[in-house]
Amino acid sequence: MYAVVASGGKQYRINEGDVVDVEKLQAVPGEEVVIDSILLANDDSGQIQVGTPFLNGTVICEVLEQFRGQKQIIFKHKKRKGYRKKAGHRQNYTKIKIKSIELERSN
């Protein structure tokens, strides 16, 4: 079974047992987090359910760690004008492990 969930403005295709890096969630390592914005699900029989916009169900995840991503360099300049600007950015991420995907069955 896999599902497509939305978290932090991005969409992730997940399976049970996967470890995924998502935008920072307000949780401490070891805590369980529930994601309820399931966009699409495919169960073991191959039946695909698509939400309008979301399906009824939850994804239970365990927070493994909070970390910062690799530094991204932003460099702007205008040729022959002497304008140069350099900045950096490091995004905060949360590493989560998918424990279970629970869907309410529709008729």
Protein Blocks (a to p, Z undefined) as FASTA:
>chain_A
ZZdddeehiacdddehiacddddddddehiacddfbdfbdcdfkopacdddfbccddddd
ddfbdcdddddddddddehklpacdddddddddddddfbdcddddZZ
